[in-house]
Amino acid sequence: MINPPALALRRRSDELFASAERERAHDPASAALLLFYAAECGLKSVYMMRNNLKVTDEARGAADSARSFSHDLRKLIQALNISRASIKATPAIVVDRSGLQGAPALLHEAWRYGVKIRDTSVICDWLASLVEWCRDNR
């Protein structure tokens, strides 16, 4: 199992964010997926740094390992105690075709498989605000 350190996650967050910015005009859904993973990596790296965790599966003294959050950005935001004022409001997550509503954890799966999500640009702005928060709180 791959078990990266916090600094690798931080670096990868920056790389994914840059790739998403380049891709945004050409393929918004791919850019959105890259932004999702940039936010996830960034949030996990801040969580690990704050809890003095060396690798993603370590929980030593923390309530949870970074790996235990899986793709649940909402739980990471809660664990980091991020104030609502410091990031954009979490947008509604709605599958375009079916109207299915879900949590942000639904996003990576939907975009990975090419399922359209409503208001992708608003969601991307929210994800970018998470990455920005991570950069400000390293």
ROMI-767197 format. One record per atom (N, C-alpha, C): residue in three letters; x, z, y. Coordinates in steps of 0.05 Angstrom, whole numbers, padded with zeros to 5 digits, always signed. Layout:
% residues N
ALAXZY;...
% end
This chain:
% residues 138
MET+00017+00000-00023;MET+00000+00000+00000;MET+00018+00000+00025;ILE+00011-00016+00044;ILE+00026-00017+00069;ILE+00019+00008+00086;ASN+00039+00020+00097;ASN+00036+00046+00110;ASN+00052+00046+00136;PRO+00044+00031+00157;PRO+00061+00027+00180;PRO+00062+00052+00198;PRO+00084+00055+00213;PRO+00087+00076+00232;PRO+00072+00069+00258;ALA+00069+00090+00275;ALA+00053+00086+00300;ALA+00065+00065+00318;LEU+00092+00064+00320;LEU+00104+00044+00338;LEU+00099+00015+00328;ALA+00097+00011+00302;ALA+00091-00016+00292;ALA+00062-00023+00299;LEU+00044-00004+00298;LEU+00016-00009+00306;LEU+00014-00015+00335;ARG+00029-00001+00351;ARG+00029-00006+00380;ARG+00039-00034+00386;ARG+00061-00042+00374;ARG+00072-00068+00378;ARG+00052-00090+00369;ARG+00040-00085+00346;ARG+00021-00105+00335;ARG-00003-00107+00353;SER-00012-00085+00364;SER-00035-00086+00383;SER-00028-00104+00407;ASP-00004-00101+00418;ASP+00004-00118+00440;ASP+00005-00148+00432;GLU+00016-00153+00408;GLU+00018-00181+00398;GLU-00010-00193+00394;LEU-00028-00178+00381;LEU-00055-00188+00376;LEU-00070-00193+00402;PHE-00066-00175+00421;PHE-00080-00178+00447;PHE-00070-00204+00461;ALA-00044-00209+00461;ALA-00033-00233+00473;ALA-00043-00258+00459;SER-00045-00257+00432;SER-00056-00280+00417;SER-00085-00284+00424;ALA-00100-00263+00426;ALA-00129-00265+00433;ALA-00132-00278+00460;GLU-00116-00270+00479;GLU-00118-00282+00506;GLU-00112-00312+00506;ARG-00093-00320+00490;ARG-00086-00349+00488;ARG-00109-00364+00474;GLU-00122-00352+00455;GLU-00142-00365+00438;GLU-00170-00365+00451;ARG-00175-00348+00470;ARG-00202-00343+00480;ARG-00216-00368+00489;ALA-00203-00386+00502;ALA-00215-00411+00512;ALA-00221-00431+00490;HIS-00205-00431+00469;HIS-00207-00451+00447;HIS-00226-00442+00425;ASP-00225-00417+00417;ASP-00241-00407+00395;ASP-00249-00378+00401;PRO-00271-00374+00415;PRO-00279-00347+00423;PRO-00283-00328+00400;ALA-00293-00337+00377;ALA-00297-00319+00354;ALA-00271-00310+00343;SER-00251-00328+00341;SER-00225-00320+00331;SER-00211-00301+00350;ALA-00214-00307+00376;ALA-00203-00289+00396;ALA-00215-00261+00394;ALA-00241-00260+00390;ALA-00256-00235+00387;ALA-00245-00219+00364;LEU-00241-00232+00341;LEU-00230-00218+00318;LEU-00202-00207+00323;LEU-00185-00223+00337;LEU-00159-00214+00344;LEU-00160-00190+00363;LEU-00179-00190+00382;LEU-00183-00168+00400;LEU-00193-00143+00385;PHE-00210-00146+00366;PHE-00219-00124+00350;PHE-00195-00110+00337;TYR-00178-00126+00324;TYR-00155-00114+00310;TYR-00135-00103+00330;ALA-00132-00115+00353;ALA-00115-00104+00374;ALA-00124-00076+00382;ALA-00150-00073+00386;ALA-00161-00048+00394;ALA-00158-00027+00371;GLU-00163-00036+00347;GLU-00160-00018+00324;GLU-00131-00008+00321;CYS-00112-00026+00322;CYS-00084-00018+00320;CYS-00076+00000+00343;GLY-00085-00007+00367;GLY-00078+00010+00391;GLY-00089+00038+00389;LEU-00115+00040+00381;LEU-00127+00066+00379;LEU-00114+00083+00357;LYS-00108+00070+00334;LYS-00095+00085+00313;LYS-00067+00094+00321;SER-00053+00077+00336;SER-00026+00085+00344;SER-00027+00109+00363;VAL-00046+00110+00382;VAL-00049+00133+00400;VAL-00057+00157+00384;TYR-00075+00154+00365;TYR-00083+00177+00348;TYR-00059+00188+00334;MET-00042+00171+00323;MET-00019+00180+00308;MET+00001+00194+00326;MET+00006+00183+00350;MET+00024+00195+00368;MET+00014+00223+00377;ARG-00011+00225+00383;ARG-00022+00250+00392;ARG-00021+00272+00371;ASN-00023+00263+00346;ASN-00023+00282+00324;ASN+00004+00284+00309;ASN+00024+00271+00321;ASN+00051+00272+00311;ASN+00052+00263+00281;LEU+00038+00241+00276;LEU+00037+00230+00249;LEU+00057+00206+00247;LYS+00073+00206+00226;LYS+00093+00185+00223;LYS+00083+00159+00213;VAL+00064+00160+00194;VAL+00053+00136+00181;VAL+00023+00138+00179;THR+00010+00116+00174;THR-00020+00115+00175;THR-00034+00132+00154;ASP-00022+00138+00132;ASP-00036+00154+00112;ASP-00030+00184+00113;GLU-00014+00191+00133;GLU-00007+00220+00136;GLU-00028+00234+00153;ALA-00036+00258+00145;ALA-00055+00274+00160;ALA-00044+00300+00169;ARG-00021+00307+00160;ARG-00007+00333+00166;ARG-00017+00346+00192;GLY-00033+00366+00190;GLY-00042+00380+00214;GLY-00065+00367+00229;ALA-00069+00342+00226;ALA-00092+00328+00239;ALA-00116+00330+00220;ALA-00140+00326+00231;ALA-00164+00327+00215;ALA-00164+00304+00195;ASP-00154+00281+00203;ASP-00156+00257+00186;ASP-00130+00241+00189;SER-00124+00224+00170;SER-00103+00204+00173;SER-00114+00181+00190;ALA-00097+00165+00202;ALA-00106+00142+00216;ALA-00119+00122+00198;ARG-00109+00120+00173;ARG-00121+00101+00154;ARG-00150+00109+00147;SER-00156+00134+00148;SER-00183+00143+00140;SER-00205+00132+00158;PHE-00198+00124+00182;PHE-00218+00113+00201;PHE-00226+00085+00193;SER-00211+00072+00176;SER-00216+00045+00168;SER-00219+00027+00193;HIS-00242+00014+00196;HIS-00247-00003+00219;HIS-00267+00009+00238;ASP-00271+00034+00237;ASP-00292+00047+00253;ASP-00281+00055+00280;LEU-00283+00037+00299;LEU-00273+00043+00326;LEU-00288+00066+00339;ARG-00313+00069+00333;ARG-00329+00090+00345;ARG-00318+00118+00337;LYS-00311+00121+00312;LYS-00299+00146+00303;LYS-00272+00151+00315;LEU-00256+00130+00319;LEU-00230+00133+00332;LEU-00234+00141+00361;ILE-00253+00130+00374;ILE-00259+00137+00402;ILE-00266+00166+00404;GLN-00283+00175+00385;GLN-00291+00203+00384;GLN-00268+00222+00378;ALA-00251+00214+00359;ALA-00228+00230+00351;ALA-00208+00233+00374;LEU-00206+00212+00390;LEU-00187+00213+00413;LEU-00200+00225+00437;ASN-00226+00231+00436;ASN-00240+00244+00458;ASN-00238+00227+00483;ILE-00242+00201+00480;ILE-00241+00182+00503;ILE-00266+00185+00519;SER-00263+00191+00545;SER-00286+00194+00562;SER-00300+00167+00567;ARG-00326+00168+00569;ARG-00341+00143+00574;ARG-00333+00129+00600;ALA-00324+00145+00619;ALA-00316+00134+00645;ALA-00290+00119+00644;SER-00274+00123+00623;SER-00248+00110+00622;SER-00247+00083+00607;ILE-00270+00076+00595;ILE-00272+00050+00581;ILE-00300+00039+00588;LYS-00303+00013+00583;LYS-00329+00001+00586;LYS-00349+00012+00566;ALA-00374+00011+00572;ALA-00394+00021+00554;ALA-00395+00005+00529;THR-00400+00018+00507;THR-00402+00004+00481;THR-00426-00014+00481;PRO-00422-00040+00478;PRO-00445-00058+00479;PRO-00462-00058+00453;ALA-00485-00068+00454;ALA-00502-00072+00430;ALA-00488-00092+00412;ILE-00488-00086+00387;ILE-00477-00105+00367;ILE-00500-00117+00352;VAL-00505-00143+00356;VAL-00528-00156+00345;VAL-00519-00182+00332;VAL-00526-00186+00307;VAL-00520-00211+00293;VAL-00540-00232+00304;ASP-00529-00254+00313;ASP-00545-00275+00326;ASP-00568-00285+00310;ARG-00563-00293+00286;ARG-00584-00307+00270;ARG-00606-00288+00260;SER-00597-00264+00250;SER-00617-00247+00237;SER-00628-00225+00255;GLY-00614-00220+00277;GLY-00622-00198+00295;GLY-00613-00171+00285;LEU-00599-00170+00262;LEU-00589-00145+00251;LEU-00571-00131+00272;GLN-00577-00105+00277;GLN-00561-00089+00295;GLN-00543-00071+00279;GLY-00519-00066+00290;GLY-00501-00049+00276;GLY-00480-00036+00294;ALA-00463-00021+00282;ALA-00442-00007+00296;ALA-00418-00026+00299;PRO-00400-00019+00317;PRO-00376-00036+00321;PRO-00361-00043+00296;ALA-00362-00026+00275;ALA-00348-00032+00250;ALA-00358-00058+00237;LEU-00382-00066+00244;LEU-00394-00091+00234;LEU-00379-00116+00245;LEU-00367-00113+00268;LEU-00355-00136+00282;LEU-00333-00150+00266;HIS-00314-00135+00256;HIS-00292-00148+00243;HIS-00301-00164+00219;GLU-00321-00154+00204;GLU-00331-00168+00181;GLU-00346-00193+00189;ALA-00363-00191+00209;ALA-00378-00214+00219;ALA-00360-00236+00228;TRP-00341-00229+00246;TRP-00323-00250+00257;TRP-00304-00261+00236;ARG-00296-00244+00217;ARG-00278-00253+00195;ARG-00292-00275+00179;TYR-00318-00272+00175;TYR-00333-00291+00159;TYR-00347-00313+00175;GLY-00343-00313+00201;GLY-00355-00334+00218;GLY-00384-00329+00226;VAL-00394-00305+00223;VAL-00421-00298+00231;VAL-00422-00294+00261;LYS-00441-00307+00274;LYS-00443-00306+00303;LYS-00455-00279+00312;ILE-00443-00268+00333;ILE-00452-00243+00345;ILE-00461-00249+00373;ARG-00484-00238+00381;ARG-00494-00242+00409;ARG-00475-00228+00429;ASP-00473-00240+00452;ASP-00458-00229+00475;ASP-00429-00223+00467;THR-00416-00242+00454;THR-00388-00238+00446;THR-00370-00233+00470;SER-00375-00246+00492;SER-00358-00242+00515;SER-00360-00213+00526;VAL-00383-00201+00525;VAL-00387-00173+00534;VAL-00372-00155+00514;ILE-00374-00161+00489;ILE-00360-00145+00469;ILE-00330-00148+00472;CYS-00321-00172+00478;CYS-00292-00176+00482;CYS-00282-00160+00506;ASP-00298-00159+00527;ASP-00291-00143+00551;ASP-00288-00114+00543;TRP-00306-00104+00526;TRP-00305-00076+00517;TRP-00280-00072+00500;LEU-00275-00090+00482;LEU-00251-00087+00465;LEU-00225-00088+00482;ALA-00225-00105+00502;ALA-00202-00107+00520;ALA-00198-00080+00536;SER-00221-00068+00543;SER-00219-00042+00557;SER-00207-00020+00538;LEU-00213-00022+00513;LEU-00201-00004+00493;LEU-00170-00008+00492;VAL-00162-00033+00491;VAL-00133-00039+00490;VAL-00120-00029+00515;GLU-00132-00033+00538;GLU-00121-00024+00563;GLU-00119+00007+00563;TRP-00139+00020+00553;TRP-00138+00049+00552;TRP-00115+00058+00535;CYS-00111+00045+00512;CYS-00088+00051+00494;CYS-00062+00048+00509;ARG-00059+00027+00524;ARG-00034+00022+00539;ARG-00029+00044+00560;ASP-00051+00053+00572;ASP-00048+00074+00592;ASP-00044+00102+00580;ASN-00048+00105+00554;ASN-00047+00131+00542;ASN-00027+00133+00519;ARG-00006+00117+00521;ARG+00015+00117+00500;ARG+00032+00141+00502;
% end
